[in-house]
Amino acid sequence: MYTYDHFDRQIVSQRVAQFRDQTQRYLDGKITEEQFLPLRLQNGLYVQRLAPMMRIAVPYGTLNATQLRKLADISRKYDKGYAHISTRQNVQLNWPKLEEVPDILAELLEVEMHAVQTSGNCIRNTTADQFSGVAADEVEDARPYCEIIRQWSTFHPEFAFLPRKFKIAVCGSESDRAAIMMHDIGLQIVHDSNGKTAFKVFVGGGLGRTPVIGTLINEQLEPQHLLTYLEAILRVYNQLGRRDNKFKARIKILVRAMGAEAFKAEVEKEWAHIKDSQLSLTDDEIGRAKSFFTPPNYQDLPQQDLQALALENADFSRWLQHNTHEHKVAGYRIVTLALKTVGVAPGDITAEQFEAVADLSERYGFGEIRSTHQQNLVLPDVQQLDLFALWKELVELEVASPTVGTLNDIICCPGGDFCSLANAKSIPIAEAIQRKFDDIDYIYDLGDIELNISGCMNACGHHHIGNIGILGVDKKGQEFYQVSLGGSQGLDAAIGKILGPSFAQDQVPVVIEKVLETYVSLRQPEERFIDTFRRVGMDPFKERAYA
């Protein structure tokens, strides 16, 4: 795990002091609201419907037990005793007081955390596969390259005021768990024919009002050129991206307007000037980054018979199958903690749960925790011998719902309950669906289904890429919901297609039920929802939903 050096501590400490002074001047009336806006955004502070919202950075989703305990303390002291895991792997506080935000930043600094570049028109927190470094299907650990990108992009003077926010994701596994195709830049680590590391570079992906799948512009970028190529992309975007209309300012609009080949040509032209500059990564520098992510002290353990373990308890068996994943080291398992308790906003976690998870990470692992794109948490290194004991503690903690990867593992934005931009509430829709589909056997029979909910077209809930997506819309002051089908976030990425006219809130669970009944009636053996939809198309689903 990366540890701050003196440069990190110095620049974050200076930022805390700067914002403390800026906040006080704003409260004293010496800085106007307009002047304060970019200053607070640079420190992760938004103004929401009912209170400020503060977004805390979790680079590539990696946390330690000490940081979790600090988050618990902060949520008690400065908030209402809970926090929220976002789809960008960050942590959000929904109720901080403006005058106390500098104190929160100072306390975060104590445990090597910050809120730098979690908002504003800059390069945001770089995300990664939550199983990086431990996944059985991993080509190479993405985290060292995420850390290199973090260091390069933090306070980059040229990219502090881009046309719009800019998001980068890195995937180092055969399965894309980082949604790289939906990012401004998506990087897929591959091995070339000689077994050497390279990157596939996708550009111009994104959701929001104009959802777009990223375009491949470099099939095989060598690691030493990673930063120079990213720099070239950002320079072209910064120079040519639109600033007159924020709805047309994202790089996806620029790539579509120019055409992928023309955009790539501009990048290559810019790259030629800096390809062999000081930004080039040496083997020593890449090695230095990798040294922060050396494997922990794994024991030489026998591979357990998981089927035999599952016979101990039927509920444990369900959890073992759905909430644990294969580890690259024999005798270990990756465990996902489900933050999807019915009646609680998806992704919310209490101070007590933070502290308990911190303790569990030390007793059953190496003190490391991951936050995920799906708004869950992960313990990456659990001995298989400890799984049953861990499961019993997770059940008590209410984070053991055996539904990871199923219909009820819902991604959901805060929606109209909190966000001032939302057209409709998201959290009540998620709860209504969870309550409607509470038969676990039926949930398992449906198989893998991704259901995502957004409260507005900004798509913070990533509804466009859910196998089933739900979007809150405003119809003459009333909250309605548009349903889309066929979205996918993996390497087979797809944008969902709209089912038809929107539905009233109380109709949504019934419509989802009709969609699922159609799937069950049409699927072939072992066929996933997304595969059935691709095979039969929209018409049967539409006919049933509006019958």
C-alpha positions as CSV (number, residue, x, y, z in Angstrom):
1,M,0.0,0.0,0.0
2,Y,1.3,3.5,-0.9
3,T,2.6,5.6,2.1
4,Y,2.8,9.4,1.9
5,D,6.3,10.8,1.5
6,H,7.3,14.2,2.7
7,F,6.2,15.8,-0.6
8,D,2.6,14.4,-0.1
9,R,2.5,15.6,3.5
10,Q,3.8,19.0,2.6
11,I,1.4,19.8,-0.2
12,V,-1.7,18.4,1.5
13,S,-0.8,20.3,4.7
14,Q,-0.5,23.5,2.7
15,R,-3.8,22.8,1.0
16,V,-5.5,22.4,4.4
17,A,-4.1,25.7,5.7
18,Q,-5.1,27.5,2.5
19,F,-8.6,26.2,2.6
20,R,-9.0,27.1,6.3
21,D,-8.0,30.7,5.5
22,Q,-10.3,30.8,2.4
23,T,-13.3,29.4,4.4
24,Q,-12.8,31.9,7.1
25,R,-12.6,34.8,4.6
26,Y,-15.8,33.5,3.0
27,L,-17.6,33.3,6.3
28,D,-16.4,36.8,7.1
29,G,-17.8,38.1,3.9
30,K,-14.5,38.9,2.3
31,I,-14.9,36.4,-0.5
32,T,-18.1,36.2,-2.5
33,E,-20.1,33.1,-3.2
34,E,-18.9,33.2,-6.8
35,Q,-15.3,33.5,-5.8
36,F,-15.6,30.7,-3.1
37,L,-17.2,28.2,-5.5
38,P,-14.0,27.0,-7.3
39,L,-12.1,27.0,-4.0
40,R,-14.6,24.7,-2.2
41,L,-14.8,22.5,-5.3
42,Q,-11.1,22.0,-5.3
43,N,-11.5,20.6,-1.8
44,G,-14.3,18.2,-2.5
45,L,-17.1,20.4,-1.1
46,Y,-20.5,20.6,-2.8
47,V,-23.7,22.4,-1.8
48,Q,-26.5,19.8,-1.8
49,R,-30.2,20.0,-1.3
50,L,-30.2,20.0,2.5
51,A,-26.5,20.5,3.5
52,P,-23.0,20.5,2.1
53,M,-21.6,17.3,0.8
54,M,-17.9,16.5,1.2
55,R,-16.2,13.9,-1.0
56,I,-13.1,12.2,0.4
57,A,-10.6,10.7,-2.1
58,V,-9.8,7.0,-1.9
59,P,-7.1,6.6,-4.6
60,Y,-7.9,3.4,-6.6
61,G,-10.2,2.3,-3.8
62,T,-7.4,1.3,-1.3
63,L,-7.8,1.9,2.4
64,N,-6.2,0.7,5.6
65,A,-7.7,0.0,9.0
66,T,-6.3,3.2,10.6
67,Q,-8.0,5.2,7.9
68,L,-11.3,3.4,8.4
69,R,-11.2,4.2,12.1
70,K,-10.6,7.8,11.3
71,L,-13.5,7.9,8.9
72,A,-15.7,6.5,11.7
73,D,-14.5,9.2,14.1
74,I,-15.0,11.9,11.6
75,S,-18.5,10.7,10.7
76,R,-19.5,10.8,14.4
77,K,-17.9,14.1,15.2
78,Y,-18.7,16.1,12.1
79,D,-21.7,14.3,10.5
80,K,-24.6,12.0,11.5
81,G,-22.6,8.9,12.2
82,Y,-22.5,7.4,8.7
83,A,-20.9,7.9,5.3
84,H,-21.5,6.8,1.7
85,I,-19.3,4.8,-0.7
86,S,-19.6,6.3,-4.2
87,T,-19.3,4.6,-7.6
88,R,-15.9,6.3,-7.9
89,Q,-14.7,4.4,-4.9
90,N,-14.6,7.6,-2.8
91,V,-16.2,8.3,0.6
92,Q,-18.9,11.0,0.9
93,L,-20.2,12.8,4.0
94,N,-23.7,14.2,3.5
95,W,-24.1,16.5,6.5
96,P,-20.8,18.3,7.3
97,K,-20.9,22.0,8.4
98,L,-19.1,24.4,6.2
99,E,-17.1,26.0,9.0
100,E,-15.9,22.5,10.2
101,V,-14.7,21.3,6.8
102,P,-11.1,22.6,7.3
103,D,-11.0,20.6,10.6
104,I,-12.1,17.5,8.7
105,L,-9.4,18.0,6.2
106,A,-6.8,18.4,9.0
107,E,-7.9,15.1,10.6
108,L,-7.8,13.3,7.2
109,L,-4.2,14.5,6.8
110,E,-3.3,12.7,10.0
111,V,-4.1,9.3,8.3
112,E,-2.8,10.2,4.8
113,M,-6.1,11.1,3.3
114,H,-7.4,14.2,1.5
115,A,-10.2,15.6,-0.7
116,V,-8.0,16.9,-3.4
117,Q,-9.4,16.8,-6.9
118,T,-12.6,14.9,-5.9
119,S,-14.6,17.7,-7.7
120,G,-14.1,20.5,-10.1
121,N,-12.9,20.5,-13.8
122,C,-9.7,18.6,-13.2
123,I,-8.4,15.0,-13.3
124,R,-10.5,13.2,-10.7
125,N,-9.6,10.2,-8.5
126,T,-8.2,7.4,-10.7
127,T,-10.1,4.2,-10.1
128,A,-9.2,0.5,-10.5
129,D,-10.4,-3.0,-10.3
130,Q,-11.2,-3.6,-6.6
131,F,-9.5,-7.0,-6.8
132,S,-6.2,-5.5,-8.1
133,G,-3.2,-7.4,-6.8
134,V,-5.2,-10.4,-5.7
135,A,-7.5,-11.4,-8.6
136,A,-7.0,-14.9,-10.0
137,D,-7.6,-13.5,-13.6
138,E,-5.1,-10.7,-13.2
139,V,-2.6,-9.9,-16.0
140,E,-0.8,-7.3,-13.8
141,D,-1.6,-5.2,-10.7
142,A,-3.1,-1.9,-11.8
143,R,-2.4,0.0,-8.6
144,P,1.2,1.0,-9.3
145,Y,0.2,2.6,-12.5
146,C,-2.8,4.3,-10.8
147,E,-0.3,5.7,-8.2
148,I,1.9,7.0,-11.0
149,I,-1.1,8.7,-12.6
150,R,-2.1,10.1,-9.2
151,Q,1.3,11.7,-8.6
152,W,1.4,13.1,-12.2
153,S,-2.1,14.5,-12.1
154,T,-2.2,16.0,-8.6
155,F,-2.0,19.8,-8.8
156,H,-0.9,19.5,-12.5
157,P,-0.8,23.2,-13.3
158,E,-1.9,22.8,-16.9
159,F,-4.9,20.6,-16.1
160,A,-6.4,22.3,-13.1
161,F,-9.1,24.1,-15.1
162,L,-10.1,21.7,-17.9
163,P,-13.2,22.3,-20.0
164,R,-15.0,19.7,-17.7
165,K,-14.2,17.0,-15.1
166,F,-11.9,14.2,-16.3
167,K,-11.9,10.6,-15.2
168,I,-9.4,7.8,-15.7
169,A,-9.8,4.1,-14.9
170,V,-7.2,1.3,-15.1
171,C,-8.0,-2.5,-15.4
172,G,-5.3,-5.1,-15.0
173,S,-7.5,-8.2,-15.2
174,E,-9.1,-10.3,-17.9
175,S,-12.5,-9.2,-16.5
176,D,-13.1,-5.5,-16.5
177,R,-14.4,-4.6,-13.1
178,A,-13.4,-0.9,-13.5
179,A,-15.8,0.1,-16.3
180,I,-12.9,1.4,-18.4
181,M,-14.9,1.8,-21.5
182,M,-17.1,4.4,-19.8
183,H,-14.3,6.8,-18.8
184,D,-12.6,9.8,-20.4
185,I,-9.6,7.6,-20.6
186,G,-9.7,3.8,-19.9
187,L,-6.5,1.8,-19.7
188,Q,-6.5,-2.0,-20.0
189,I,-3.2,-3.7,-19.1
190,V,-2.3,-6.5,-21.5
191,H,0.8,-8.6,-22.4
192,D,2.1,-8.4,-25.9
193,S,3.3,-11.4,-27.9
194,N,6.6,-11.4,-26.0
195,G,4.9,-11.3,-22.6
196,K,5.8,-7.6,-22.0
197,T,3.4,-5.2,-20.4
198,A,1.5,-2.8,-22.6
199,F,-1.7,-0.7,-22.4
200,K,-4.8,-0.5,-24.6
201,V,-5.9,3.1,-24.5
202,F,-9.6,3.9,-24.8
203,V,-10.7,7.6,-25.1
204,G,-14.0,9.4,-25.0
205,G,-16.2,7.2,-23.0
206,G,-18.7,8.6,-20.5
207,L,-22.2,8.6,-19.3
208,G,-24.4,11.7,-18.4
209,R,-26.7,13.3,-21.0
210,T,-24.8,11.8,-23.9
211,P,-23.6,8.3,-23.0
212,V,-20.7,7.1,-25.2
213,I,-18.5,4.0,-25.2
214,G,-14.8,4.7,-25.4
215,T,-12.8,4.4,-28.6
216,L,-9.6,2.4,-28.8
217,I,-6.8,4.8,-30.1
218,N,-3.7,2.8,-29.1
219,E,-3.5,-0.9,-29.2
220,Q,-0.2,-1.3,-27.4
221,L,1.3,1.6,-25.5
222,E,4.5,0.8,-23.8
223,P,4.7,1.6,-20.0
224,Q,7.5,4.1,-20.4
225,H,5.2,6.2,-22.5
226,L,2.2,6.1,-20.2
227,L,2.4,9.6,-18.9
228,T,3.6,11.3,-22.1
229,Y,0.6,9.7,-24.0
230,L,-1.9,10.7,-21.3
231,E,-0.3,14.2,-21.3
232,A,-0.8,14.5,-25.1
233,I,-4.5,13.4,-24.8
234,L,-5.1,16.0,-22.1
235,R,-3.3,18.8,-24.0
236,V,-5.5,18.2,-27.1
237,Y,-8.6,18.1,-25.0
238,N,-7.6,21.2,-23.1
239,Q,-6.9,23.1,-26.3
240,L,-9.8,22.0,-28.4
241,G,-12.6,21.0,-25.9
242,R,-15.6,23.3,-25.8
243,R,-15.9,25.8,-22.9
244,D,-18.9,27.6,-24.1
245,N,-21.4,24.9,-23.2
246,K,-20.8,22.6,-20.2
247,F,-23.2,20.0,-21.7
248,K,-20.8,19.7,-24.7
249,A,-17.5,20.2,-22.9
250,R,-16.6,16.5,-22.1
251,I,-13.9,14.8,-24.2
252,K,-16.5,12.4,-25.5
253,I,-18.1,15.2,-27.4
254,L,-14.8,16.4,-28.9
255,V,-13.9,12.8,-30.0
256,R,-17.3,12.4,-31.7
257,A,-17.1,15.8,-33.3
258,M,-13.6,15.3,-34.7
259,G,-13.9,11.6,-35.4
260,A,-11.7,9.1,-33.6
261,E,-9.0,9.0,-36.3
262,A,-8.7,12.8,-36.5
263,F,-8.5,13.0,-32.7
264,K,-5.9,10.2,-32.6
265,A,-3.9,12.1,-35.2
266,E,-3.9,15.3,-33.1
267,V,-2.8,13.2,-30.1
268,E,0.0,11.6,-32.0
269,K,1.2,15.0,-33.3
270,E,1.3,16.4,-29.7
271,W,2.9,13.2,-28.4
272,A,5.8,13.5,-30.9
273,H,7.0,16.6,-29.1
274,I,7.0,15.1,-25.6
275,K,7.4,11.3,-26.2
276,D,11.0,11.3,-25.0
277,S,10.8,14.1,-22.5
278,Q,11.4,14.0,-18.7
279,L,7.9,12.6,-18.4
280,S,9.0,9.3,-19.8
281,L,8.9,6.6,-17.2
282,T,12.2,4.7,-16.5
283,D,12.3,1.1,-15.3
284,D,13.5,2.5,-11.9
285,E,10.5,4.8,-11.6
286,I,8.0,2.0,-12.5
287,G,9.9,-0.3,-10.0
288,R,9.6,2.4,-7.3
289,A,5.9,2.5,-7.8
290,K,5.6,-1.3,-7.7
291,S,7.6,-1.4,-4.5
292,F,4.6,0.2,-2.7
293,F,2.4,-2.8,-3.6
294,T,4.5,-5.8,-2.7
295,P,2.5,-8.9,-1.7
296,P,1.9,-9.3,2.1
297,N,3.3,-12.2,4.1
298,Y,1.1,-14.9,2.7
299,Q,1.4,-18.3,4.4
300,D,1.8,-21.5,2.6
301,L,-1.7,-22.8,3.1
302,P,-3.5,-25.9,1.7
303,Q,-6.3,-25.3,-0.8
304,Q,-9.6,-25.9,1.0
305,D,-12.5,-27.9,-0.4
306,L,-15.0,-25.1,-0.6
307,Q,-17.8,-27.5,-1.3
308,A,-17.1,-29.2,2.0
309,L,-17.0,-25.9,3.8
310,A,-20.4,-25.0,2.3
311,L,-21.9,-28.1,3.9
312,E,-21.5,-26.5,7.3
313,N,-24.5,-24.2,6.8
314,A,-26.9,-23.4,4.0
315,D,-26.8,-19.6,4.5
316,F,-23.0,-19.7,4.7
317,S,-23.0,-21.7,1.4
318,R,-25.0,-18.9,-0.3
319,W,-22.6,-16.2,1.0
320,L,-19.5,-18.3,0.1
321,Q,-20.8,-18.6,-3.5
322,H,-21.8,-15.0,-4.1
323,N,-19.7,-12.9,-1.8
324,T,-16.3,-14.5,-2.1
325,H,-14.0,-14.8,-5.2
326,E,-11.0,-16.7,-6.2
327,H,-7.7,-15.4,-5.0
328,K,-4.4,-15.7,-6.9
329,V,-2.7,-17.3,-3.8
330,A,-3.7,-20.8,-2.8
331,G,-5.5,-21.0,0.5
332,Y,-6.9,-17.5,0.4
333,R,-10.2,-15.9,-0.8
334,I,-11.4,-12.4,-1.7
335,V,-14.4,-11.4,0.4
336,T,-17.0,-8.7,-0.6
337,L,-18.9,-7.0,2.2
338,A,-22.4,-6.1,0.9
339,L,-23.5,-2.5,1.8
340,K,-27.0,-3.2,0.5
341,T,-29.1,-3.8,3.6
342,V,-32.8,-3.3,2.8
343,G,-34.0,0.0,4.1
344,V,-30.6,1.6,4.0
345,A,-29.3,3.6,1.0
346,P,-27.0,1.4,-1.1
347,G,-23.4,2.2,-0.2
348,D,-24.1,3.7,3.2
349,I,-22.0,2.5,6.1
350,T,-22.2,3.5,9.8
351,A,-19.3,4.6,12.1
352,E,-19.7,1.4,14.0
353,Q,-19.5,-0.7,10.9
354,F,-16.4,1.2,9.8
355,E,-14.7,0.4,13.1
356,A,-15.8,-3.2,13.0
357,V,-14.6,-3.7,9.4
358,A,-11.2,-2.2,10.4
359,D,-10.9,-4.7,13.2
360,L,-11.9,-7.6,10.9
361,S,-9.4,-6.5,8.3
362,E,-6.6,-6.9,10.9
363,R,-7.8,-10.1,12.4
364,Y,-8.7,-11.9,9.1
365,G,-6.2,-10.1,6.8
366,F,-3.4,-7.7,6.6
367,G,-5.3,-4.5,7.6
368,E,-6.3,-3.6,4.0
369,I,-9.8,-2.8,2.7
370,R,-11.0,-1.9,-0.8
371,S,-14.0,0.3,-1.8
372,T,-15.7,-0.7,-5.0
373,H,-17.5,0.7,-8.0
374,Q,-20.5,-1.3,-6.9
375,Q,-20.6,0.6,-3.6
376,N,-19.4,-2.3,-1.5
377,L,-16.2,-3.0,0.5
378,V,-13.7,-5.8,0.1
379,L,-11.4,-7.7,2.3
380,P,-8.8,-8.9,-0.2
381,D,-6.8,-11.5,1.7
382,V,-8.8,-13.9,3.9
383,Q,-7.6,-17.4,4.7
384,Q,-10.1,-20.0,3.6
385,L,-9.9,-21.6,7.0
386,D,-11.3,-18.3,8.5
387,L,-14.2,-17.9,6.2
388,F,-16.9,-19.4,8.4
389,A,-15.8,-17.4,11.5
390,L,-15.6,-14.2,9.4
391,W,-19.1,-14.9,7.9
392,K,-20.7,-15.2,11.3
393,E,-19.2,-11.8,12.3
394,L,-20.3,-10.2,9.1
395,V,-23.9,-11.4,9.6
396,E,-23.9,-9.7,13.0
397,L,-22.6,-6.6,11.3
398,E,-25.3,-6.7,8.7
399,V,-22.9,-6.7,5.7
400,A,-23.3,-10.4,4.7
401,S,-26.3,-10.2,2.4
402,P,-25.5,-13.1,0.0
403,T,-26.5,-11.0,-3.1
404,V,-23.3,-9.7,-4.6
405,G,-23.7,-9.7,-8.4
406,T,-27.4,-10.3,-8.2
407,L,-30.5,-8.1,-8.9
408,N,-30.4,-6.8,-5.3
409,D,-26.7,-5.6,-5.5
410,I,-28.1,-2.3,-6.7
411,I,-25.9,0.7,-7.6
412,C,-27.8,3.8,-6.6
413,C,-27.0,7.5,-6.5
414,P,-28.2,9.7,-3.5
415,G,-30.9,11.1,-5.8
416,G,-33.5,13.6,-4.7
417,D,-33.1,12.8,-1.0
418,F,-29.8,14.7,-1.0
419,C,-28.7,16.0,-4.4
420,S,-29.9,19.4,-5.6
421,L,-29.5,18.3,-9.3
422,A,-31.7,15.3,-9.1
423,N,-35.1,15.1,-10.8
424,A,-36.3,12.3,-8.6
425,K,-35.5,10.1,-5.6
426,S,-33.4,7.0,-6.1
427,I,-33.1,5.5,-2.7
428,P,-36.8,4.7,-2.3
429,I,-36.8,3.0,-5.7
430,A,-33.9,0.8,-4.7
431,E,-35.6,-0.2,-1.4
432,A,-38.9,-0.9,-3.2
433,I,-37.2,-3.3,-5.6
434,Q,-35.3,-5.0,-2.8
435,R,-38.5,-5.6,-0.9
436,K,-40.4,-6.7,-4.0
437,F,-37.7,-9.3,-4.8
438,D,-37.0,-10.8,-1.4
439,D,-37.1,-14.5,-2.3
440,I,-33.4,-15.4,-2.4
441,D,-34.0,-18.6,-4.4
442,Y,-35.8,-16.5,-7.1
443,I,-32.9,-14.0,-7.1
444,Y,-30.4,-16.8,-7.6
445,D,-32.5,-18.3,-10.4
446,L,-32.3,-15.0,-12.2
447,G,-28.5,-15.2,-12.2
448,D,-26.1,-12.3,-12.7
449,I,-28.0,-9.0,-13.2
450,E,-26.8,-5.5,-12.8
451,L,-29.4,-3.0,-11.8
452,N,-28.4,0.7,-11.6
453,I,-30.5,3.7,-10.6
454,S,-29.8,7.4,-11.2
455,G,-31.9,10.4,-10.0
456,C,-31.1,12.5,-13.1
457,M,-29.3,12.6,-16.4
458,N,-25.9,13.2,-14.8
459,A,-26.0,9.4,-14.3
460,C,-24.1,9.2,-11.0
461,G,-25.8,5.8,-10.6
462,H,-24.5,4.6,-14.0
463,H,-28.0,3.6,-15.2
464,H,-26.9,3.6,-18.8
465,I,-24.7,0.6,-18.3
466,G,-26.9,-1.4,-16.0
467,N,-28.4,-4.6,-17.6
468,I,-31.5,-2.9,-16.2
469,G,-31.2,0.9,-15.7
470,I,-33.6,3.2,-14.0
471,L,-33.6,7.0,-14.5
472,G,-35.5,9.5,-12.5
473,V,-37.2,12.2,-14.7
474,D,-39.4,15.2,-14.1
475,K,-42.8,15.3,-15.7
476,K,-44.6,18.6,-15.0
477,G,-43.3,18.6,-11.4
478,Q,-43.9,14.9,-10.8
479,E,-41.3,12.2,-10.3
480,F,-41.4,9.5,-13.0
481,Y,-38.9,6.8,-13.9
482,Q,-37.6,5.7,-17.3
483,V,-36.4,2.1,-17.7
484,S,-33.6,1.0,-20.0
485,L,-32.4,-2.5,-20.8
486,G,-29.3,-4.1,-22.3
487,G,-26.5,-2.0,-20.8
488,S,-23.2,-3.5,-19.8
489,Q,-20.1,-2.2,-18.2
490,G,-17.4,-4.8,-19.1
491,L,-15.2,-5.2,-22.1
492,D,-18.4,-6.0,-24.0
493,A,-19.7,-2.5,-22.9
494,A,-23.1,-1.4,-24.2
495,I,-25.4,1.5,-23.6
496,G,-28.9,0.4,-22.5
497,K,-31.9,1.1,-24.7
498,I,-35.0,2.9,-23.4
499,L,-37.9,0.6,-22.9
500,G,-40.5,3.2,-23.6
501,P,-42.5,6.0,-21.8
502,S,-41.7,6.5,-18.1
503,F,-43.5,5.1,-15.2
504,A,-44.9,6.5,-11.9
505,Q,-42.9,5.5,-8.8
506,D,-45.3,2.9,-7.6
507,Q,-45.3,1.2,-11.0
508,V,-41.5,0.6,-11.1
509,P,-41.3,-2.6,-9.1
510,V,-44.2,-4.1,-11.1
511,V,-42.5,-3.1,-14.4
512,I,-39.2,-4.7,-13.3
513,E,-41.2,-7.8,-12.4
514,K,-42.6,-8.0,-15.9
515,V,-39.2,-7.5,-17.4
516,L,-37.8,-10.4,-15.3
517,E,-40.8,-12.6,-16.1
518,T,-40.1,-12.0,-19.8
519,Y,-36.5,-13.0,-19.4
520,V,-37.3,-16.2,-17.5
521,S,-39.8,-17.2,-20.2
522,L,-37.4,-16.6,-23.1
523,R,-34.0,-17.6,-21.7
524,Q,-32.0,-20.6,-22.8
525,P,-30.2,-22.9,-20.3
526,E,-27.5,-21.0,-18.4
527,E,-28.2,-17.8,-20.4
528,R,-27.7,-14.5,-18.5
529,F,-30.2,-11.7,-18.7
530,I,-27.9,-9.6,-20.9
531,D,-27.4,-12.5,-23.3
532,T,-31.1,-13.1,-23.6
533,F,-31.8,-9.5,-24.3
534,R,-29.1,-9.4,-27.0
535,R,-30.6,-12.4,-28.6
536,V,-34.3,-11.5,-28.6
537,G,-34.2,-7.7,-28.6
538,M,-36.4,-5.2,-26.9
539,D,-39.8,-6.0,-28.4
540,P,-40.9,-8.9,-26.1
541,F,-39.9,-6.9,-23.0
542,K,-41.8,-3.8,-24.2
543,E,-44.9,-5.8,-25.1
544,R,-45.0,-7.3,-21.7
545,A,-44.2,-4.1,-19.7
546,Y,-46.9,-2.1,-21.4
547,A,-49.5,-4.8,-21.7
